[in-house]
Amino acid sequence: MDITGQKFIRAAETDDEKLVVCTQAPGMDIETQPHTGLVYWSDDEGWCEIGLANGVTADATTTEDGAQALVTDPFGLVHVTDGGNAVINGVTDGAGNAPDAPLRAVRRVGDKVYAVGVERQAYMRNKGKWQMISNDDVMTNERPVAFQAIDGFSNTELYTAGWDGEIWSYDGSNWQQRQSPTNIILNDIAAGPDICVAVGLAGQIIMGRGDDWQMVEQDETEEDFWSVRAFNGAFYLTALSGIYELKDGELEMLRDTDEEMRTVYALTVGPSGLWSIGLQDIVLFDGNDWRTIGQS
């Protein structure tokens, strides 16, 4: 298929190495015609169309077994696909109630999938069924709050990052707020082999686990960071100017935007490597080499 004019929003790579990409279709206004275009790419088939889905994209990940991509819109409408027709499976609290505030992120951790959002909402998908895991101790209307992202080391050690620099942990039963060294919005969080990194506005990077969270001091940039992933022994961060690498506490620019990677925003990791999803560019990094997969 021709991907000219498509705007790339998010993506997730399945275990059989299909990259399912959420797009904004050319000629369709997202405000008046809210939609998610679903396409996929594989080495064998190139670019293939799946179809149009209702709702705009909030985030994407894979299902619990890694066999399919799972795409959610801000209000819990979920589409699940392995490259064929998408099946709808909405986020609910277990009693059939959809989220009452926007979702921000969805992430597979271990053998479960988690979705989080505004008002510190959190949901878990286990064997295809959703349930709410946040409670009155976490959700509050005292002031505007949100979980922007979630990741973890296991289903009993998860961490969220969000507004006001908040860090919360979840052990599978209980939530606990952790002391954060910043009050700046944190946009994303990633768990590496033994530590988490959260990134946010104004070049903020914090690193930690459990009760110990510290600011990563760096003078490379004051740009906003939008996405972070752990890959191949390091953490990778995106700003609009390019992709940074954080290794052994040191930050450096790994790749500036250029003609082969004009746009950068979201990162995702799959069997093929680290994927950069920009509005007009999809680039794959295998730990050594860069490969431009698609440009619109």
N, C-alpha and C positions, 0 to 999 in steps of 0.2 A: 504494500500500500504506500501511497504518497503521504508523508507526514508534513509537507509544506504547510505552514500557517498554524500548526498545532502549538499550543502552549503547554509545556510540561509542568505538572504541579507536584506530584509525588510518584513513587514507584516502590515495588517490592519484587525480589527475585525468589522464585520457587525453587524447591530442591532439584527439579529437573532442568534448571537453568533457563527458565523463561522469565524475562523481566516484564512484569505487568505494569504499565504506565498509565497514570491518571492524567488526562489532558483537558484543556479547554478547547473546544472545537472551533475552527475558523468560521467566522461569519455568525457566531452565536454569542449574544451578549449575556454575560454571567448574571447580570442583575435582573433582566427581564425573562431570561430563559435559563434558570439554574440547572446545571447539568454536570455530569462527569463523563468525558469521553474515555473509553477503555480500549487500549491497544496493547499488544505485547511484541517483544523482540526476542528472537533466539538466533544463535549462530546458524542453525540449519534452515530456518524459515525466513529470516529477516523480519521485516515489520508486517504485522497482521492486525486486522481490525477485529475487536470483540463487539463493540456497539456502544450506544449511548445509555447512560443510567441517570436516574433522577437524583437531584441533590448535588451540591457542590462538594468538592473533596476537602475533608479535614486532614486525613492522614491515611497511610497504607502500611501494611505489614503482611506477614504470612499467617496462615492458619496454624493451629497447634501442632500439626504434623509436618508443616512446611510444604505441603503438596499444592496449596492454592494460595492466591493472593486475597487479602481481606482489605476492603476499602470502606471507610466510614465517612459520612457527612457530619456536619456539626451537631445534628440532632438525632443521631443514632441510627440512621438508615445505613445498613451495611450490605455491600455486594461482595460475594465470594465467587472467584473464578479461577480456573486453571488454564484459561485461554479460550474456553468455550463460553456458552451463554452464562451470564452472571446470575447467581441465586441470591435472593434477598434474605437476610438474617439480621433483624434489627437488634440494637443494644437495648436491653430492658433491665429493670431491677429484679427480675425473677417473678414478679407478679404481673408482668405485661406492661408496666409503665415505662415510657420512653424518657430520656433525659429531659429535664426542664430548663437546662441552660446548656450553652454550646460545649461540645467536646473539642479538645485541642489536639490530642495525640492518641495513637494506638500502637502497642508494641507487643510482640511475642517475646516472652521470657520463659525458658524451659518448655514445658508442655502445656502452657496456658497463654492466653492473650489478654492484655489489659488495655482499657480505655480510660482516659482521664480528661478533666476539663474544668470549666468555670464552676465556682462555688465548691471547689475541691471534690467534685464528683469523681468516683472511681468505680469501675466495673471490671469483672473478670469473666472470660469465656473459657469454659471447660467442656470438652467433648461436644462443642457446638451450641451449648446453652450458656446464656448470660445471666449474671447476678450482680447486684450492687454490693460492693465491699466497703465503701465509705459509710460513715455513721454520724450520729449527732456530735460526737467529739471532734470530728474533722470538718463537717460542713457547717458553715456559719453565714449569717447575713449581717454581721456587725459591720463589715466593710467589704469592699470588692476584693475577692480572693480567687485564685485559680491555680490548678495544677496545669502546667504547660507541657510536661513530659514525664515519662516514667521509664525506668529500666531497673535491672537488678542482677544479682548473682544467682538467684534461685527463686522459687515460688515462696520461700520463707524469708527472703531478704531483698526487698524491693525499695527503691528510692524514687521520690518525685521531686521535681523542681518547678518553681512557679513565680508568681508575682511577689513583689517585695523581697525577692531573694530567698523565699522560703524553701526549706528542705524538710521533707517528711519521710519517714520510713514505715514499712508495713511488713510484719512478720508472718502473714497468713491469717492472723486473727486480730491483731491490735495495731493501731497507728500511734506514732510518736513524732512530735516535731523536734527537729534537731537544730542546734545553734548554728546559724549561718553567718559568715563573715561579711555579708553584703545585704543591702536592702534594694538593690537594683534588680529589675525583672530578669529572671533566668528563663531562657527560651528552650533549652534542651539539656538532656542528661544522658550519659552513657556509662555503662559498667564495663570495665576491663577485667583482666584476670583477677586482680586483687584490690582495685580502687575504682571510685567513680569520679568522673569529671562533669561538671555542669558549666554551661556557658550562657552569656546574656548580653545585654546592651552595654555600650561604652567599653568594649574590650574586656569585660569581666569574665574571669575563669576561676572557678573554685574546685578544689579537689578534696576528697575525703571518703570516709566510711564510718559507720557507727556514730559515735559522739564527736569525732575529730574531723572538722572541716576547715580548710585553710585557703586563703587567697593565693592564687598563683601570680606572683609579681612578674610583669613582662612590659617591655617598652617597644614592642614591635608595632602595635597598632592600638588605636582607641575606637576602631570601627565596632559596630554591633556584630556579635556572633549569632548565627541563626541555627546552626545544626552541629552536632558532634557525634562521632562514632569511634568505637575502639576497633582497630584492625591491625593485624600483623605486628603486635608488640608496641603500638603507639596509639595516640588519639589524634583524630583528624577533625578540624573545625572549619566551618565556612564563614566567610564574610563576603560581601558583594564583590570585593576586589580579588578574591581567590581562595585557595585552600591552604590552611596552615597545618603543620604537624607539631604535636606536643609529645615530647619524648624525654624521659628522665627529668621532668620539670622544666624543660627548656622549650620555648616556642619559636618556630621559624616559619617563614613563608615557604611552602612547598611548591606551589604553582600559582602564578598570577593568571588572571584572565588573559586570553589571547584569541586569535582567529579560530583556533580549534576548540576553545572553551570560552565563549564570549560571556556566558552567564553561569552563575553558581548560586545555589540556595540550599537545597536539602541533600543530606547524605543517607545512604542505606548500604548495608552489607549483606552479601549473599554468597552463594557457592563460587561465583566467578571472581569476587573481590569487592572492592569499595566502589560504589556508584555515586557519582555527582549528578544531581538532577537540577539543572538550571532552567529558566523559563524557555530558553531556545536551544539548550544543549544538554546532551546526556553523554557522560564520559565515564569510562571504566579504568580503574587503577588496580593492577594485580599485585602490587607490592614492589614492582620494578618498572613496569612500562605503563604508559597511558594510551588509551584507545578511544577515539571519538566514535560513539555508536550512532548518534543521531543528532541532526541539527535541523531547525525549522526556520 
